Amino acid sequence: MAITFLQAVNRTLVKLRESEVNTLASSSNYTKLIAAFVNEAKEEVETAWPWTSLRTVVSITSVNGQDTYSITGAGEEFVLESVWDVTCYPCLSGNWPLP
């Protein structure tokens, strides 16, 4: 069952016997600390396994003679799993370390 970030924070606050909040923007420093812990736990789970639901496709138009490209829209931390050349259809696979 999917929940929102605010719901996850409120569930944690209730377990700590604190009051739920309606928003994080005007919440106390303690609630913001709990929100930071919830976010950190979420990030640890996201990086623990190559979850298929977190995969995305990013299209890049290549230029003849250019060998370096900026990949935008994939988030801050990502793993490049495969590269497809749609003009001749073979797939180049691998886990390449990114700078």
Buried (B, 14 or more C-beta within 10 A) or exposed (E): EEEEEBEBBBEBBEEEEBEEBEEBEEBEEEBBEBBEEBEEEEEEEBEEEEEEEEEEEEEEEEEEEEEEEEEEEBEEEBEBEEEEEEEEEEEEEEEEEEE
